[in-house]
Amino acid sequence: MNILITSAGQRVSLVKAFKKELQKLYPGNKVFATDMCPELSAACQVADACFRVQKVTDPEYIDELLTLCYHQDIKMVVPTIDTELMVLARHKALFSKEGIHIIISEPAFIEQCRDKRKINLFFQQRDIAVPAAIDKHQPTFPLFIKPYNGSLSADTYIIHTEADLREHHLNDDRLLFMEYLGKQDHDEYTVDMYYDRGGYVKCIVPRKRILVRAGEINKGITSKNGMLTYLREKLAYIKGATGCLTAQFFLHKTTGKVTAIEINARFGGGYPLSYHAGANYPLWLIKEYFKGQEITYTDDWEDQLLMLRYDDEVIIHANKN
């Protein structure tokens, strides 16, 4: 019952969490990690073992991953980056036939998550507000620009006046123009949600983004606010959703209005805060997929738990044995 974390990169805390929880139920079993360059991946160095793999878009990637699972007795695969989600989702059945659980949502839902235009429609169909679209030929300011298929806050722009607009903003068909939700009126939240294999939500943890660095939370705090009841009602069931979903919302400071931004169908980089608060998604995955246990809904996690991140080091000696 070994577990594999793919594209492990800097996900040290996630690897450690899976190692800790796996030992509770399956002592002696291991958590492995893969990366294109494992010798430069901190998470790979703290895993029980690590393996080099091809880029996820390589035609040999799936065969390579399946062979690795065979040889290392891996029964669960946990992806961590957006670019691998669709590839793994399309091959989920292939792994399942071999008794290997890829913790991945269905392709149709992932396609919605990867396209901001489609995820906006997803939210609207559930009566959840999204930022108002702005006509780029007759803009009002301030406004916000982002690509419909972007991630990690890449190619995003806050445009305060017409003078801030550039030709590439207007000519790039990937860019969406929308209303700007300012920090003076809104708090930004990441919400870690656990969905069982039937697509039902079992836990919702809103965490306020106090400081963000490189698109990932650097300082944050858990919050049992009105979003809990609201999201449990609106997103109680999502067809094709599986495992940890990481969603972004803005919460108006005075009206309490919730505005949805996006969903990432994977563990987010800030999930360790939810884990330390008591939202033990690694343990629940192990119980659900290895032991066949049903996961019950819970709000039993710590409110107002503050996370302050800092840089740490993993030192690798060239001559270690």
C-alpha positions as CSV (number, residue, x, y, z in Angstrom):
1,M,0.0,0.0,0.0
2,N,2.7,2.5,-1.0
3,I,1.8,6.0,-2.1
4,L,3.3,8.2,-4.9
5,I,3.3,12.0,-4.9
6,T,3.9,13.1,-8.5
7,S,5.6,16.4,-9.6
8,A,6.6,16.7,-5.9
9,G,8.8,19.8,-6.3
10,Q,8.7,21.8,-3.1
11,R,5.7,19.9,-1.5
12,V,7.7,18.9,1.5
13,S,4.9,19.4,4.0
14,L,2.5,17.3,1.8
15,V,5.0,14.4,1.5
16,K,5.6,14.5,5.3
17,A,1.8,14.5,6.0
18,F,1.2,11.4,3.8
19,K,4.2,9.7,5.4
20,K,2.9,10.3,8.9
21,E,-0.7,9.2,8.2
22,L,0.3,6.2,6.2
23,Q,2.4,4.9,9.1
24,K,-0.7,5.1,11.4
25,L,-2.6,2.5,9.4
26,Y,0.1,0.7,7.4
27,P,3.4,0.7,9.3
28,G,6.4,0.0,7.1
29,N,4.7,1.2,3.9
30,K,6.3,4.1,2.0
31,V,5.6,7.4,0.4
32,F,7.5,7.9,-2.9
33,A,7.9,11.0,-5.0
34,T,8.6,11.7,-8.7
35,D,10.0,14.8,-10.4
36,M,11.7,15.6,-13.7
37,C,14.7,16.6,-11.7
38,P,14.5,14.8,-8.3
39,E,18.0,15.7,-7.2
40,L,16.8,19.4,-7.1
41,S,13.4,18.7,-5.5
42,A,13.2,19.2,-1.7
43,A,10.1,17.0,-1.5
44,C,11.8,14.2,-3.3
45,Q,14.6,14.3,-0.7
46,V,12.3,13.9,2.2
47,A,10.2,11.1,0.5
48,D,11.1,7.5,1.3
49,A,12.5,7.2,-2.2
50,C,12.3,9.3,-5.3
51,F,12.3,8.7,-9.1
52,R,13.1,10.7,-12.2
53,V,10.3,10.8,-14.8
54,Q,9.7,12.3,-18.2
55,K,7.7,15.5,-18.7
56,V,4.0,14.7,-18.3
57,T,3.4,15.5,-21.9
58,D,5.9,12.9,-23.1
59,P,4.2,10.0,-25.0
60,E,6.0,7.5,-22.7
61,Y,5.0,9.2,-19.4
62,I,1.9,7.0,-18.6
63,D,3.7,3.8,-19.4
64,E,6.7,4.9,-17.3
65,L,4.4,5.8,-14.4
66,L,2.5,2.6,-14.6
67,T,5.7,0.6,-14.6
68,L,7.0,2.5,-11.6
69,C,3.8,1.6,-9.7
70,Y,4.2,-2.1,-10.6
71,H,7.8,-2.3,-9.4
72,Q,7.3,-0.3,-6.2
73,D,3.9,-1.7,-5.1
74,I,2.3,1.7,-5.4
75,K,-1.5,1.7,-4.9
76,M,-2.2,5.4,-4.7
77,V,-1.0,8.3,-6.9
78,V,-1.5,11.9,-5.8
79,P,-0.9,14.6,-8.5
80,T,0.1,18.1,-7.4
81,I,0.3,20.4,-10.5
82,D,-2.3,21.6,-13.0
83,T,-0.5,20.4,-16.2
84,E,-0.7,16.7,-15.2
85,L,-4.3,16.6,-14.2
86,M,-5.9,16.0,-17.5
87,V,-3.3,13.5,-18.7
88,L,-3.8,11.4,-15.5
89,A,-7.6,11.8,-15.5
90,R,-7.8,10.3,-19.0
91,H,-5.8,7.3,-17.9
92,K,-7.5,6.8,-14.5
93,A,-9.3,3.7,-15.6
94,L,-6.1,2.1,-16.9
95,F,-4.5,2.4,-13.4
96,S,-7.7,1.4,-11.7
97,K,-7.7,-2.0,-13.5
98,E,-4.4,-2.7,-11.9
99,G,-5.7,-1.7,-8.4
100,I,-4.0,1.7,-8.4
101,H,-6.0,4.6,-7.3
102,I,-5.2,7.9,-9.0
103,I,-6.7,10.6,-6.8
104,I,-8.0,12.7,-9.6
105,S,-11.3,14.2,-10.7
106,E,-13.0,13.2,-13.9
107,P,-11.9,14.8,-17.2
108,A,-15.0,16.8,-17.8
109,F,-14.7,18.6,-14.4
110,I,-11.0,19.2,-14.8
111,E,-11.7,20.8,-18.2
112,Q,-14.0,23.2,-16.5
113,C,-11.4,24.0,-13.8
114,R,-8.7,24.6,-16.4
115,D,-10.8,27.1,-18.4
116,K,-11.8,30.2,-16.4
117,R,-14.7,30.8,-18.8
118,K,-16.1,27.4,-18.1
119,I,-15.6,27.5,-14.4
120,N,-17.4,30.9,-14.3
121,L,-20.4,29.2,-15.9
122,F,-20.1,26.3,-13.4
123,F,-20.4,28.9,-10.6
124,Q,-23.3,30.8,-12.2
125,Q,-25.3,27.6,-12.7
126,R,-25.0,27.2,-8.9
127,D,-26.1,30.7,-8.2
128,I,-22.6,31.7,-7.0
129,A,-21.4,35.2,-8.1
130,V,-18.4,35.7,-10.3
131,P,-16.5,38.9,-11.2
132,A,-18.5,40.9,-13.8
133,A,-17.1,40.8,-17.3
134,I,-15.8,44.0,-18.8
135,D,-15.9,44.9,-22.5
136,K,-12.2,45.5,-23.4
137,H,-13.3,47.9,-26.2
138,Q,-15.3,50.1,-23.7
139,P,-13.6,49.4,-20.4
140,T,-14.4,50.9,-17.0
141,F,-11.7,51.2,-14.4
142,P,-10.2,49.7,-12.3
143,L,-10.3,46.3,-13.9
144,F,-8.5,43.0,-13.6
145,I,-7.0,40.9,-16.5
146,K,-6.1,37.3,-16.4
147,P,-5.7,34.4,-18.9
148,Y,-8.6,31.9,-19.1
149,N,-6.1,29.0,-18.9
150,G,-3.5,30.5,-16.5
151,S,-2.2,29.3,-13.1
152,L,0.1,30.6,-10.3
153,S,-1.1,34.2,-11.0
154,A,1.0,34.3,-14.2
155,D,0.0,37.0,-16.8
156,T,-2.4,38.8,-14.4
157,Y,-2.7,42.6,-14.4
158,I,-4.5,45.2,-12.3
159,I,-5.4,48.1,-14.7
160,H,-6.2,51.4,-12.9
161,T,-6.5,53.7,-15.9
162,E,-6.6,53.6,-19.7
163,A,-3.0,54.6,-19.7
164,D,-2.1,51.2,-18.1
165,L,-3.6,49.2,-21.0
166,R,-1.1,47.9,-23.6
167,E,-1.6,46.5,-27.1
168,H,-0.8,43.0,-25.9
169,H,-3.7,43.2,-23.4
170,L,-6.1,44.0,-26.1
171,N,-4.8,41.6,-28.7
172,D,-4.2,38.5,-26.6
173,D,-7.3,36.4,-27.0
174,R,-6.4,34.4,-23.9
175,L,-7.0,37.4,-21.6
176,L,-10.2,37.9,-19.8
177,F,-11.3,41.5,-18.7
178,M,-13.3,41.6,-15.4
179,E,-14.1,43.8,-12.5
180,Y,-11.4,44.4,-10.0
181,L,-12.2,43.3,-6.4
182,G,-10.1,45.5,-4.3
183,K,-8.5,44.5,-0.9
184,Q,-10.0,47.6,0.7
185,D,-13.5,45.9,0.4
186,H,-12.7,42.2,0.1
187,D,-10.8,39.5,1.9
188,E,-9.4,36.8,-0.3
189,Y,-9.8,33.1,0.7
190,T,-8.5,29.8,-0.4
191,V,-10.9,27.0,0.5
192,D,-9.7,23.4,0.8
193,M,-12.6,21.0,0.2
194,Y,-12.6,17.2,0.4
195,Y,-14.8,15.3,-2.0
196,D,-15.4,11.6,-1.6
197,R,-15.4,9.2,-4.5
198,G,-19.1,9.8,-5.0
199,G,-18.6,13.5,-5.5
200,Y,-20.0,14.7,-2.1
201,V,-18.2,17.3,0.0
202,K,-17.0,16.0,3.4
203,C,-15.0,19.0,4.7
204,I,-14.6,22.7,3.9
205,V,-11.8,24.8,5.3
206,P,-11.7,28.5,4.4
207,R,-8.3,30.1,5.0
208,K,-7.7,33.8,4.6
209,R,-4.8,34.8,2.4
210,I,-3.0,37.4,4.5
211,L,0.1,37.5,2.3
212,V,0.8,35.7,-1.0
213,R,4.1,35.1,-2.6
214,A,4.6,33.8,-6.1
215,G,0.9,32.9,-6.3
216,E,1.0,30.8,-3.1
217,I,-0.1,31.6,0.4
218,N,2.8,32.8,2.7
219,K,0.7,33.9,5.7
220,G,-2.8,32.7,6.3
221,I,-5.4,31.9,8.9
222,T,-8.3,29.5,9.1
223,S,-11.8,31.0,9.5
224,K,-15.1,29.4,10.4
225,N,-17.2,32.1,8.8
226,G,-20.4,32.3,6.8
227,M,-18.7,30.7,3.8
228,L,-18.9,27.3,5.5
229,T,-22.7,27.1,5.4
230,Y,-22.9,28.9,2.0
231,L,-20.5,26.6,0.2
232,R,-21.8,23.4,1.8
233,E,-25.2,24.4,0.4
234,K,-24.0,25.5,-3.1
235,L,-21.3,22.9,-3.6
236,A,-22.6,19.9,-1.6
237,Y,-22.2,17.7,-4.7
238,I,-20.0,18.1,-7.8
239,K,-20.3,15.5,-10.5
240,G,-16.8,14.0,-11.1
241,A,-15.1,15.7,-8.2
242,T,-12.6,13.6,-6.2
243,G,-10.2,14.3,-3.4
244,C,-8.9,17.7,-2.5
245,L,-10.2,20.7,-4.4
246,T,-8.6,24.1,-3.8
247,A,-11.0,27.0,-4.6
248,Q,-10.5,30.8,-4.6
249,F,-13.1,33.2,-3.3
250,F,-13.5,36.9,-2.4
251,L,-15.6,37.7,0.7
252,H,-16.9,41.3,0.9
253,K,-16.0,42.7,4.3
254,T,-19.3,44.4,5.0
255,T,-22.0,42.6,3.0
256,G,-20.6,39.1,3.3
257,K,-21.1,38.5,-0.5
258,V,-19.1,35.6,-1.8
259,T,-17.5,35.9,-5.3
260,A,-16.0,32.9,-6.8
261,I,-12.7,33.1,-8.8
262,E,-11.5,29.5,-9.6
263,I,-11.1,25.9,-8.6
264,N,-8.0,23.8,-8.8
265,A,-8.7,20.1,-8.8
266,R,-5.7,19.2,-6.6
267,F,-4.0,19.8,-3.4
268,G,-3.0,23.5,-3.1
269,G,0.3,24.7,-1.9
270,G,-1.3,26.1,1.3
271,Y,-3.1,22.9,2.2
272,P,-0.6,22.3,5.2
273,L,-2.5,25.0,7.1
274,S,-5.8,23.0,6.8
275,Y,-3.9,19.8,7.7
276,H,-2.5,21.3,10.9
277,A,-6.0,22.6,11.7
278,G,-7.3,19.0,11.7
279,A,-8.6,18.6,8.1
280,N,-6.7,15.4,7.6
281,Y,-7.2,14.7,3.9
282,P,-4.3,12.3,3.6
283,L,-5.6,10.1,6.3
284,W,-9.1,10.2,4.8
285,L,-7.8,9.3,1.4
286,I,-6.0,6.3,2.9
287,K,-9.1,5.2,4.8
288,E,-11.4,5.7,1.8
289,Y,-9.4,4.1,-0.9
290,F,-7.3,1.5,1.0
291,K,-9.8,0.5,3.7
292,G,-13.1,1.2,1.8
293,Q,-14.3,3.3,4.7
294,E,-17.0,6.0,4.3
295,I,-15.9,9.5,5.2
296,T,-18.5,11.6,7.1
297,Y,-18.8,15.3,6.9
298,T,-17.0,17.3,9.6
299,D,-16.3,20.9,10.6
300,D,-14.1,19.6,13.4
301,W,-11.0,21.7,12.6
302,E,-9.3,24.5,14.5
303,D,-10.6,28.0,13.8
304,Q,-8.2,31.0,13.7
305,L,-5.1,28.9,13.2
306,L,-2.4,31.1,11.9
307,M,0.3,29.9,9.5
308,L,3.5,32.0,9.0
309,R,5.8,30.4,6.4
310,Y,9.5,30.8,6.1
311,D,12.3,29.4,3.9
312,D,14.1,26.3,5.1
313,E,16.8,24.1,3.7
314,V,17.3,20.5,2.6
315,I,21.0,19.8,2.6
316,I,22.2,16.9,0.4
317,H,25.8,15.7,0.8
318,A,27.4,14.5,-2.5
319,N,29.1,11.5,-0.8
320,K,26.2,10.3,1.4
321,N,25.6,6.6,1.4
